């Protein structure tokens, strides 16, 4: 399995939530059991735990009242993810951290 964030992530205009995602490659027979995501900027943070929509890409949408402390602004942020996958009876954990750019929804 490999995964990462796309370079640009979206801030929803309606409520300030984030639409997060990026490409992933799963091995044949490998499934995603869980994906936890953290995003932070200077004075705000977002934590999401759950099951993402998956395929060739993964995606998660946040709800500010449930997942955010502070308000995200367009600009640079740091994002980290922890994905747990299962293949047969074996489980694997994958982690990635990277700089991202938050942009307002168009």
Backbone as XML, in Angstrom:
<?xml version="1.0"?>
<chain id="A" units="angstrom">
  <residue number="1" name="UNK">
    <atom name="N" x="0.847" y="-1.169" z="0.000"/>
    <atom name="CA" x="0.000" y="0.000" z="0.000"/>
    <atom name="C" x="0.889" y="1.227" z="0.000"/>
  </residue>
  <residue number="2" name="UNK">
    <atom name="N" x="0.488" y="2.203" z="-0.742"/>
    <atom name="CA" x="1.119" y="3.507" z="-0.641"/>
    <atom name="C" x="0.028" y="4.556" z="-0.768"/>
  </residue>
  <residue number="3" name="UNK">
    <atom name="N" x="0.210" y="5.645" z="-0.067"/>
    <atom name="CA" x="-0.773" y="6.717" z="-0.124"/>
    <atom name="C" x="-0.125" y="8.020" z="0.266"/>
  </residue>
  <residue number="4" name="UNK">
    <atom name="N" x="-0.745" y="9.101" z="-0.143"/>
    <atom name="CA" x="-0.315" y="10.417" z="0.287"/>
    <atom name="C" x="-1.427" y="11.411" z="0.018"/>
  </residue>
  <residue number="5" name="UNK">
    <atom name="N" x="-1.235" y="12.637" z="0.486"/>
    <atom name="CA" x="-2.183" y="13.712" z="0.239"/>
    <atom name="C" x="-1.907" y="14.298" z="-1.135"/>
  </residue>
  <residue number="6" name="UNK">
    <atom name="N" x="-2.949" y="14.739" z="-1.811"/>
    <atom name="CA" x="-2.742" y="15.545" z="-2.998"/>
    <atom name="C" x="-2.108" y="16.860" z="-2.547"/>
  </residue>
  <residue number="7" name="UNK">
    <atom name="N" x="-1.421" y="17.551" z="-3.433"/>
    <atom name="CA" x="-0.737" y="18.789" z="-3.050"/>
    <atom name="C" x="-1.691" y="19.860" z="-2.554"/>
  </residue>
  <residue number="8" name="UNK">
    <atom name="N" x="-2.877" y="19.950" z="-3.145"/>
    <atom name="CA" x="-3.855" y="20.965" z="-2.753"/>
    <atom name="C" x="-5.105" y="20.278" z="-2.208"/>
  </residue>
  <residue number="9" name="UNK">
    <atom name="N" x="-5.567" y="20.744" z="-1.048"/>
    <atom name="CA" x="-6.771" y="20.246" z="-0.409"/>
    <atom name="C" x="-7.771" y="21.402" z="-0.342"/>
  </residue>
  <residue number="10" name="UNK">
    <atom name="N" x="-9.056" y="21.113" z="-0.124"/>
    <atom name="CA" x="-10.105" y="22.120" z="-0.277"/>
    <atom name="C" x="-10.755" y="22.489" z="1.053"/>
  </residue>
  <residue number="11" name="UNK">
    <atom name="N" x="-10.999" y="23.793" z="1.225"/>
    <atom name="CA" x="-11.813" y="24.309" z="2.330"/>
    <atom name="C" x="-13.205" y="24.564" z="1.766"/>
  </residue>
  <residue number="12" name="UNK">
    <atom name="N" x="-14.232" y="23.921" z="2.339"/>
    <atom name="CA" x="-15.604" y="24.103" z="1.852"/>
    <atom name="C" x="-16.101" y="25.511" z="2.203"/>
  </residue>
  <residue number="13" name="UNK">
    <atom name="N" x="-16.691" y="26.191" z="1.240"/>
    <atom name="CA" x="-17.215" y="27.534" z="1.470"/>
    <atom name="C" x="-18.411" y="27.511" z="2.416"/>
  </residue>
  <residue number="14" name="UNK">
    <atom name="N" x="-19.243" y="26.483" z="2.332"/>
    <atom name="CA" x="-20.479" y="26.440" z="3.108"/>
    <atom name="C" x="-20.240" y="26.436" z="4.614"/>
  </residue>
  <residue number="15" name="UNK">
    <atom name="N" x="-19.255" y="25.647" z="5.080"/>
    <atom name="CA" x="-19.085" y="25.538" z="6.535"/>
    <atom name="C" x="-17.636" y="25.566" z="7.009"/>
  </residue>
  <residue number="16" name="UNK">
    <atom name="N" x="-16.676" y="25.701" z="6.092"/>
    <atom name="CA" x="-15.272" y="25.736" z="6.495"/>
    <atom name="C" x="-14.657" y="24.371" z="6.728"/>
  </residue>
  <residue number="17" name="UNK">
    <atom name="N" x="-15.424" y="23.309" z="6.456"/>
    <atom name="CA" x="-14.882" y="21.956" z="6.572"/>
    <atom name="C" x="-13.833" y="21.700" z="5.502"/>
  </residue>
  <residue number="18" name="UNK">
    <atom name="N" x="-13.087" y="20.640" z="5.670"/>
    <atom name="CA" x="-12.038" y="20.288" z="4.719"/>
    <atom name="C" x="-12.442" y="19.066" z="3.906"/>
  </residue>
  <residue number="19" name="UNK">
    <atom name="N" x="-12.097" y="19.087" z="2.634"/>
    <atom name="CA" x="-12.223" y="17.912" z="1.773"/>
    <atom name="C" x="-10.791" y="17.448" z="1.536"/>
  </residue>
  <residue number="20" name="UNK">
    <atom name="N" x="-10.452" y="16.320" z="2.128"/>
    <atom name="CA" x="-9.077" y="15.815" z="2.117"/>
    <atom name="C" x="-9.002" y="14.549" z="1.292"/>
  </residue>
  <residue number="21" name="UNK">
    <atom name="N" x="-7.884" y="14.333" z="0.623"/>
    <atom name="CA" x="-7.733" y="13.104" z="-0.134"/>
    <atom name="C" x="-6.443" y="13.074" z="-0.915"/>
  </residue>
  <residue number="22" name="UNK">
    <atom name="N" x="-6.254" y="11.956" z="-1.580"/>
    <atom name="CA" x="-5.076" y="11.771" z="-2.399"/>
    <atom name="C" x="-5.048" y="10.386" z="-3.001"/>
  </residue>
  <residue number="23" name="UNK">
    <atom name="N" x="-4.045" y="10.126" z="-3.810"/>
    <atom name="CA" x="-3.937" y="8.820" z="-4.457"/>
    <atom name="C" x="-3.498" y="7.736" z="-3.484"/>
  </residue>
  <residue number="24" name="UNK">
    <atom name="N" x="-3.865" y="6.512" z="-3.799"/>
    <atom name="CA" x="-3.406" y="5.359" z="-3.018"/>
    <atom name="C" x="-3.327" y="4.151" z="-3.935"/>
  </residue>
  <residue number="25" name="UNK">
    <atom name="N" x="-2.473" y="3.244" z="-3.574"/>
    <atom name="CA" x="-2.330" y="1.987" z="-4.300"/>
    <atom name="C" x="-2.455" y="0.866" z="-3.277"/>
  </residue>
  <residue number="26" name="UNK">
    <atom name="N" x="-3.472" y="0.035" z="-3.429"/>
    <atom name="CA" x="-3.662" y="-1.127" z="-2.562"/>
    <atom name="C" x="-3.236" y="-2.375" z="-3.321"/>
  </residue>
  <residue number="27" name="UNK">
    <atom name="N" x="-2.660" y="-3.322" z="-2.583"/>
    <atom name="CA" x="-2.321" y="-4.608" z="-3.184"/>
    <atom name="C" x="-3.603" y="-5.403" z="-3.427"/>
  </residue>
  <residue number="28" name="UNK">
    <atom name="N" x="-3.564" y="-6.360" z="-4.320"/>
    <atom name="CA" x="-4.703" y="-7.225" z="-4.564"/>
    <atom name="C" x="-5.110" y="-7.895" z="-3.252"/>
  </residue>
  <residue number="29" name="UNK">
    <atom name="N" x="-6.387" y="-7.791" z="-2.902"/>
    <atom name="CA" x="-6.896" y="-8.396" z="-1.677"/>
    <atom name="C" x="-6.733" y="-7.530" z="-0.435"/>
  </residue>
  <residue number="30" name="UNK">
    <atom name="N" x="-6.072" y="-6.394" z="-0.550"/>
    <atom name="CA" x="-5.868" y="-5.500" z="0.599"/>
    <atom name="C" x="-7.047" y="-4.534" z="0.708"/>
  </residue>
  <residue number="31" name="UNK">
    <atom name="N" x="-7.580" y="-4.344" z="1.908"/>
    <atom name="CA" x="-8.677" y="-3.419" z="2.149"/>
    <atom name="C" x="-8.291" y="-2.437" z="3.245"/>
  </residue>
  <residue number="32" name="UNK">
    <atom name="N" x="-8.904" y="-1.259" z="3.201"/>
    <atom name="CA" x="-8.655" y="-0.242" z="4.222"/>
    <atom name="C" x="-9.637" y="-0.450" z="5.365"/>
  </residue>
  <residue number="33" name="UNK">
    <atom name="N" x="-9.115" y="-0.601" z="6.575"/>
    <atom name="CA" x="-9.967" y="-0.746" z="7.753"/>
    <atom name="C" x="-10.200" y="0.584" z="8.457"/>
  </residue>
  <residue number="34" name="UNK">
    <atom name="N" x="-9.207" y="1.465" z="8.411"/>
    <atom name="CA" x="-9.312" y="2.716" z="9.152"/>
    <atom name="C" x="-8.330" y="3.730" z="8.596"/>
  </residue>
  <residue number="35" name="UNK">
    <atom name="N" x="-8.737" y="4.991" z="8.638"/>
    <atom name="CA" x="-7.854" y="6.087" z="8.259"/>
    <atom name="C" x="-8.067" y="7.224" z="9.238"/>
  </residue>
  <residue number="36" name="UNK">
    <atom name="N" x="-7.014" y="7.634" z="9.913"/>
    <atom name="CA" x="-7.045" y="8.782" z="10.819"/>
    <atom name="C" x="-6.223" y="9.890" z="10.179"/>
  </residue>
  <residue number="37" name="UNK">
    <atom name="N" x="-6.748" y="11.113" z="10.206"/>
    <atom name="CA" x="-6.092" y="12.243" z="9.555"/>
    <atom name="C" x="-6.017" y="13.420" z="10.522"/>
  </residue>
  <residue number="38" name="UNK">
    <atom name="N" x="-4.862" y="14.086" z="10.528"/>
    <atom name="CA" x="-4.640" y="15.310" z="11.287"/>
    <atom name="C" x="-4.184" y="16.382" z="10.304"/>
  </residue>
  <residue number="39" name="UNK">
    <atom name="N" x="-4.707" y="17.596" z="10.455"/>
    <atom name="CA" x="-4.247" y="18.741" z="9.678"/>
    <atom name="C" x="-4.080" y="19.896" z="10.649"/>
  </residue>
  <residue number="40" name="UNK">
    <atom name="N" x="-2.980" y="20.650" z="10.508"/>
    <atom name="CA" x="-2.814" y="21.801" z="11.382"/>
    <atom name="C" x="-2.191" y="22.972" z="10.660"/>
  </residue>
  <residue number="41" name="UNK">
    <atom name="N" x="-2.599" y="24.157" z="11.124"/>
    <atom name="CA" x="-2.035" y="25.435" z="10.721"/>
    <atom name="C" x="-1.658" y="26.152" z="12.015"/>
  </residue>
  <residue number="42" name="UNK">
    <atom name="N" x="-1.229" y="27.407" z="11.918"/>
    <atom name="CA" x="-0.707" y="28.144" z="13.072"/>
    <atom name="C" x="-1.625" y="28.090" z="14.296"/>
  </residue>
  <residue number="43" name="UNK">
    <atom name="N" x="-2.925" y="28.320" z="14.138"/>
    <atom name="CA" x="-3.801" y="28.396" z="15.301"/>
    <atom name="C" x="-5.036" y="27.501" z="15.181"/>
  </residue>
  <residue number="44" name="UNK">
    <atom name="N" x="-4.943" y="26.451" z="14.390"/>
    <atom name="CA" x="-6.078" y="25.540" z="14.276"/>
    <atom name="C" x="-5.595" y="24.118" z="13.984"/>
  </residue>
  <residue number="45" name="UNK">
    <atom name="N" x="-6.457" y="23.172" z="14.321"/>
    <atom name="CA" x="-6.139" y="21.760" z="14.096"/>
    <atom name="C" x="-7.432" y="21.017" z="13.763"/>
  </residue>
  <residue number="46" name="UNK">
    <atom name="N" x="-7.280" y="19.948" z="13.023"/>
    <atom name="CA" x="-8.406" y="19.088" z="12.653"/>
    <atom name="C" x="-7.976" y="17.653" z="12.887"/>
  </residue>
  <residue number="47" name="UNK">
    <atom name="N" x="-8.843" y="16.858" z="13.508"/>
    <atom name="CA" x="-8.576" y="15.438" z="13.724"/>
    <atom name="C" x="-9.803" y="14.665" z="13.250"/>
  </residue>
  <residue number="48" name="UNK">
    <atom name="N" x="-9.598" y="13.732" z="12.326"/>
    <atom name="CA" x="-10.693" y="12.915" z="11.804"/>
    <atom name="C" x="-10.307" y="11.456" z="11.946"/>
  </residue>
  <residue number="49" name="UNK">
    <atom name="N" x="-11.190" y="10.661" z="12.524"/>
    <atom name="CA" x="-10.972" y="9.214" z="12.634"/>
    <atom name="C" x="-12.143" y="8.535" z="11.957"/>
  </residue>
  <residue number="50" name="UNK">
    <atom name="N" x="-11.842" y="7.590" z="11.076"/>
    <atom name="CA" x="-12.952" y="6.914" z="10.441"/>
    <atom name="C" x="-12.556" y="6.077" z="9.267"/>
  </residue>
  <residue number="51" name="UNK">
    <atom name="N" x="-13.560" y="5.738" z="8.488"/>
    <atom name="CA" x="-13.375" y="4.920" z="7.293"/>
    <atom name="C" x="-13.529" y="5.817" z="6.078"/>
  </residue>
  <residue number="52" name="UNK">
    <atom name="N" x="-12.492" y="5.912" z="5.260"/>
    <atom name="CA" x="-12.554" y="6.795" z="4.102"/>
    <atom name="C" x="-13.283" y="6.154" z="2.942"/>
  </residue>
  <residue number="53" name="UNK">
    <atom name="N" x="-13.673" y="6.991" z="1.988"/>
    <atom name="CA" x="-14.095" y="6.474" z="0.695"/>
    <atom name="C" x="-12.802" y="6.057" z="-0.001"/>
  </residue>
  <residue number="54" name="UNK">
    <atom name="N" x="-12.784" y="4.877" z="-0.571"/>
    <atom name="CA" x="-11.541" y="4.390" z="-1.161"/>
    <atom name="C" x="-11.749" y="3.885" z="-2.582"/>
  </residue>
  <residue number="55" name="UNK">
    <atom name="N" x="-10.681" y="3.688" z="-3.254"/>
    <atom name="CA" x="-10.594" y="3.224" z="-4.630"/>
    <atom name="C" x="-9.167" y="3.505" z="-5.042"/>
  </residue>
  <residue number="56" name="UNK">
    <atom name="N" x="-8.982" y="4.141" z="-6.188"/>
    <atom name="CA" x="-7.643" y="4.581" z="-6.587"/>
    <atom name="C" x="-7.215" y="5.805" z="-5.793"/>
  </residue>
  <residue number="57" name="UNK">
    <atom name="N" x="-8.199" y="6.452" z="-5.136"/>
    <atom name="CA" x="-7.921" y="7.581" z="-4.260"/>
    <atom name="C" x="-8.675" y="7.373" z="-2.957"/>
  </residue>
  <residue number="58" name="UNK">
    <atom name="N" x="-8.215" y="8.040" z="-1.912"/>
    <atom name="CA" x="-8.950" y="8.042" z="-0.648"/>
    <atom name="C" x="-9.483" y="9.455" z="-0.439"/>
  </residue>
  <residue number="59" name="UNK">
    <atom name="N" x="-10.587" y="9.595" z="0.282"/>
    <atom name="CA" x="-11.097" y="10.930" z="0.592"/>
    <atom name="C" x="-11.888" y="10.902" z="1.893"/>
  </residue>
  <residue number="60" name="UNK">
    <atom name="N" x="-11.794" y="12.000" z="2.601"/>
    <atom name="CA" x="-12.521" y="12.210" z="3.853"/>
    <atom name="C" x="-12.948" y="13.669" z="3.867"/>
  </residue>
  <residue number="61" name="UNK">
    <atom name="N" x="-14.171" y="13.938" z="4.336"/>
    <atom name="CA" x="-14.660" y="15.305" z="4.486"/>
    <atom name="C" x="-14.894" y="15.568" z="5.966"/>
  </residue>
  <residue number="62" name="UNK">
    <atom name="N" x="-14.421" y="16.718" z="6.445"/>
    <atom name="CA" x="-14.550" y="17.030" z="7.864"/>
    <atom name="C" x="-15.766" y="17.905" z="8.139"/>
  </residue>
  <residue number="63" name="UNK">
    <atom name="N" x="-16.235" y="17.853" z="9.379"/>
    <atom name="CA" x="-17.294" y="18.716" z="9.884"/>
    <atom name="C" x="-16.677" y="19.575" z="10.978"/>
  </residue>
  <residue number="64" name="UNK">
    <atom name="N" x="-16.611" y="20.898" z="10.791"/>
    <atom name="CA" x="-15.917" y="21.738" z="11.768"/>
    <atom name="C" x="-16.372" y="21.549" z="13.215"/>
  </residue>
  <residue number="65" name="UNK">
    <atom name="N" x="-17.673" y="21.432" z="13.463"/>
    <atom name="CA" x="-18.148" y="21.315" z="14.844"/>
    <atom name="C" x="-17.711" y="20.007" z="15.497"/>
  </residue>
  <residue number="66" name="UNK">
    <atom name="N" x="-17.387" y="19.008" z="14.705"/>
    <atom name="CA" x="-16.967" y="17.709" z="15.242"/>
    <atom name="C" x="-15.452" y="17.509" z="15.213"/>
  </residue>
  <residue number="67" name="UNK">
    <atom name="N" x="-14.771" y="18.106" z="14.232"/>
    <atom name="CA" x="-13.377" y="17.762" z="13.976"/>
    <atom name="C" x="-12.375" y="18.906" z="14.116"/>
  </residue>
  <residue number="68" name="UNK">
    <atom name="N" x="-12.824" y="20.164" z="14.169"/>
    <atom name="CA" x="-11.904" y="21.297" z="14.134"/>
    <atom name="C" x="-11.810" y="22.016" z="15.471"/>
  </residue>
  <residue number="69" name="UNK">
    <atom name="N" x="-10.640" y="22.547" z="15.744"/>
    <atom name="CA" x="-10.442" y="23.566" z="16.774"/>
    <atom name="C" x="-9.806" y="24.726" z="16.034"/>
  </residue>
  <residue number="70" name="UNK">
    <atom name="N" x="-10.523" y="25.846" z="15.929"/>
    <atom name="CA" x="-10.044" y="26.987" z="15.154"/>
    <atom name="C" x="-10.615" y="26.957" z="13.748"/>
  </residue>
  <residue number="71" name="UNK">
    <atom name="N" x="-10.218" y="27.940" z="12.952"/>
    <atom name="CA" x="-10.719" y="28.104" z="11.588"/>
    <atom name="C" x="-9.558" y="28.037" z="10.603"/>
  </residue>
  <residue number="72" name="UNK">
    <atom name="N" x="-9.670" y="27.170" z="9.625"/>
    <atom name="CA" x="-8.629" y="27.047" z="8.604"/>
    <atom name="C" x="-8.719" y="28.188" z="7.608"/>
  </residue>
  <residue number="73" name="UNK">
    <atom name="N" x="-7.574" y="28.619" z="7.135"/>
    <atom name="CA" x="-7.470" y="29.668" z="6.122"/>
    <atom name="C" x="-6.755" y="29.095" z="4.903"/>
  </residue>
  <residue number="74" name="UNK">
    <atom name="N" x="-6.988" y="29.695" z="3.768"/>
    <atom name="CA" x="-6.255" y="29.290" z="2.572"/>
    <atom name="C" x="-4.768" y="29.529" z="2.821"/>
  </residue>
  <residue number="75" name="UNK">
    <atom name="N" x="-3.944" y="28.576" z="2.402"/>
    <atom name="CA" x="-2.500" y="28.700" z="2.573"/>
    <atom name="C" x="-1.879" y="27.391" z="3.004"/>
  </residue>
  <residue number="76" name="UNK">
    <atom name="N" x="-0.640" y="27.471" z="3.418"/>
    <atom name="CA" x="0.129" y="26.273" z="3.778"/>
    <atom name="C" x="-0.387" y="25.655" z="5.078"/>
  </residue>
  <residue number="77" name="UNK">
    <atom name="N" x="-0.326" y="24.332" z="5.143"/>
    <atom name="CA" x="-0.693" y="23.563" z="6.331"/>
    <atom name="C" x="0.148" y="22.280" z="6.331"/>
  </residue>
  <residue number="78" name="UNK">
    <atom name="N" x="0.119" y="21.592" z="7.446"/>
    <atom name="CA" x="0.785" y="20.298" z="7.552"/>
    <atom name="C" x="-0.283" y="19.239" z="7.764"/>
  </residue>
  <residue number="79" name="UNK">
    <atom name="N" x="-0.137" y="18.105" z="7.096"/>
    <atom name="CA" x="-1.120" y="17.025" z="7.197"/>
    <atom name="C" x="-0.409" y="15.709" z="7.498"/>
  </residue>
  <residue number="80" name="UNK">
    <atom name="N" x="-1.061" y="14.887" z="8.303"/>
    <atom name="CA" x="-0.534" y="13.569" z="8.641"/>
    <atom name="C" x="-1.682" y="12.561" z="8.578"/>
  </residue>
  <residue number="81" name="UNK">
    <atom name="N" x="-1.382" y="11.355" z="8.150"/>
    <atom name="CA" x="-2.399" y="10.309" z="8.074"/>
    <atom name="C" x="-1.832" y="8.988" z="8.570"/>
  </residue>
  <residue number="82" name="UNK">
    <atom name="N" x="-2.699" y="8.189" z="9.149"/>
    <atom name="CA" x="-2.375" y="6.830" z="9.570"/>
    <atom name="C" x="-3.463" y="5.928" z="9.006"/>
  </residue>
  <residue number="83" name="UNK">
    <atom name="N" x="-3.077" y="5.018" z="8.111"/>
    <atom name="CA" x="-4.025" y="4.109" z="7.471"/>
    <atom name="C" x="-3.723" y="2.682" z="7.918"/>
  </residue>
  <residue number="84" name="UNK">
    <atom name="N" x="-4.769" y="1.964" z="8.326"/>
    <atom name="CA" x="-4.636" y="0.558" z="8.691"/>
    <atom name="C" x="-5.325" y="-0.262" z="7.604"/>
  </residue>
  <residue number="85" name="UNK">
    <atom name="N" x="-4.581" y="-1.218" z="7.048"/>
    <atom name="CA" x="-5.136" y="-2.084" z="6.007"/>
    <atom name="C" x="-5.111" y="-3.537" z="6.474"/>
  </residue>
  <residue number="86" name="UNK">
    <atom name="N" x="-5.912" y="-4.344" z="5.795"/>
    <atom name="CA" x="-5.973" y="-5.773" z="6.102"/>
    <atom name="C" x="-5.885" y="-6.555" z="4.801"/>
  </residue>
  <residue number="87" name="UNK">
    <atom name="N" x="-5.087" y="-7.611" z="4.820"/>
    <atom name="CA" x="-4.986" y="-8.529" z="3.698"/>
    <atom name="C" x="-4.954" y="-9.925" z="4.304"/>
  </residue>
  <residue number="88" name="UNK">
    <atom name="N" x="-6.017" y="-10.702" z="4.069"/>
    <atom name="CA" x="-6.134" y="-11.989" z="4.755"/>
    <atom name="C" x="-6.302" y="-11.732" z="6.243"/>
  </residue>
  <residue number="89" name="UNK">
    <atom name="N" x="-5.451" y="-12.339" z="7.068"/>
    <atom name="CA" x="-5.498" y="-12.093" z="8.513"/>
    <atom name="C" x="-4.464" y="-11.064" z="8.955"/>
  </residue>
  <residue number="90" name="UNK">
    <atom name="N" x="-3.600" y="-10.637" z="8.031"/>
    <atom name="CA" x="-2.535" y="-9.688" z="8.367"/>
    <atom name="C" x="-3.031" y="-8.247" z="8.286"/>
  </residue>
  <residue number="91" name="UNK">
    <atom name="N" x="-2.621" y="-7.448" z="9.253"/>
    <atom name="CA" x="-2.907" y="-6.014" z="9.261"/>
    <atom name="C" x="-1.594" y="-5.252" z="9.168"/>
  </residue>
  <residue number="92" name="UNK">
    <atom name="N" x="-1.640" y="-4.128" z="8.457"/>
    <atom name="CA" x="-0.464" y="-3.258" z="8.330"/>
    <atom name="C" x="-0.893" y="-1.823" z="8.618"/>
  </residue>
  <residue number="93" name="UNK">
    <atom name="N" x="0.008" y="-1.042" z="9.203"/>
    <atom name="CA" x="-0.232" y="0.380" z="9.429"/>
    <atom name="C" x="0.748" y="1.180" z="8.581"/>
  </residue>
  <residue number="94" name="UNK">
    <atom name="N" x="0.247" y="2.212" z="7.925"/>
    <atom name="CA" x="1.050" y="3.089" z="7.082"/>
    <atom name="C" x="0.833" y="4.517" z="7.551"/>
  </residue>
  <residue number="95" name="UNK">
    <atom name="N" x="1.895" y="5.283" z="7.628"/>
    <atom name="CA" x="1.806" y="6.664" z="8.091"/>
    <atom name="C" x="2.515" y="7.565" z="7.102"/>
  </residue>
  <residue number="96" name="UNK">
    <atom name="N" x="1.948" y="8.743" z="6.849"/>
    <atom name="CA" x="2.635" y="9.727" z="6.024"/>
    <atom name="C" x="2.315" y="11.129" z="6.533"/>
  </residue>
  <residue number="97" name="UNK">
    <atom name="N" x="3.292" y="12.016" z="6.401"/>
    <atom name="CA" x="3.181" y="13.421" z="6.801"/>
    <atom name="C" x="3.728" y="14.268" z="5.668"/>
  </residue>
  <residue number="98" name="UNK">
    <atom name="N" x="3.050" y="15.349" z="5.356"/>
    <atom name="CA" x="3.547" y="16.208" z="4.290"/>
    <atom name="C" x="2.933" y="17.597" z="4.384"/>
  </residue>
  <residue number="99" name="UNK">
    <atom name="N" x="3.609" y="18.551" z="3.763"/>
    <atom name="CA" x="3.071" y="19.886" z="3.619"/>
    <atom name="C" x="2.006" y="19.891" z="2.529"/>
  </residue>
  <residue number="100" name="UNK">
    <atom name="N" x="0.911" y="20.602" z="2.771"/>
    <atom name="CA" x="-0.164" y="20.712" z="1.779"/>
    <atom name="C" x="-0.539" y="22.188" z="1.634"/>
  </residue>
  <residue number="101" name="UNK">
    <atom name="N" x="-1.322" y="22.478" z="0.620"/>
    <atom name="CA" x="-1.854" y="23.809" z="0.404"/>
    <atom name="C" x="-3.378" y="23.717" z="0.516"/>
  </residue>
  <residue number="102" name="UNK">
    <atom name="N" x="-3.972" y="24.533" z="1.391"/>
    <atom name="CA" x="-5.422" y="24.597" z="1.507"/>
    <atom name="C" x="-5.924" y="25.722" z="0.616"/>
  </residue>
  <residue number="103" name="UNK">
    <atom name="N" x="-6.928" y="25.416" z="-0.210"/>
    <atom name="CA" x="-7.511" y="26.441" z="-1.074"/>
    <atom name="C" x="-9.018" y="26.448" z="-0.892"/>
  </residue>
  <residue number="104" name="UNK">
    <atom name="N" x="-9.635" y="27.616" z="-1.106"/>
    <atom name="CA" x="-11.073" y="27.746" z="-0.964"/>
    <atom name="C" x="-11.775" y="27.032" z="-2.109"/>
  </residue>
  <residue number="105" name="UNK">
    <atom name="N" x="-12.893" y="26.397" z="-1.798"/>
    <atom name="CA" x="-13.710" y="25.700" z="-2.778"/>
    <atom name="C" x="-14.119" y="26.667" z="-3.880"/>
  </residue>
  <residue number="106" name="UNK">
    <atom name="N" x="-14.116" y="26.174" z="-5.107"/>
    <atom name="CA" x="-14.510" y="27.035" z="-6.247"/>
    <atom name="C" x="-15.932" y="26.780" z="-6.640"/>
  </residue>
</chain>
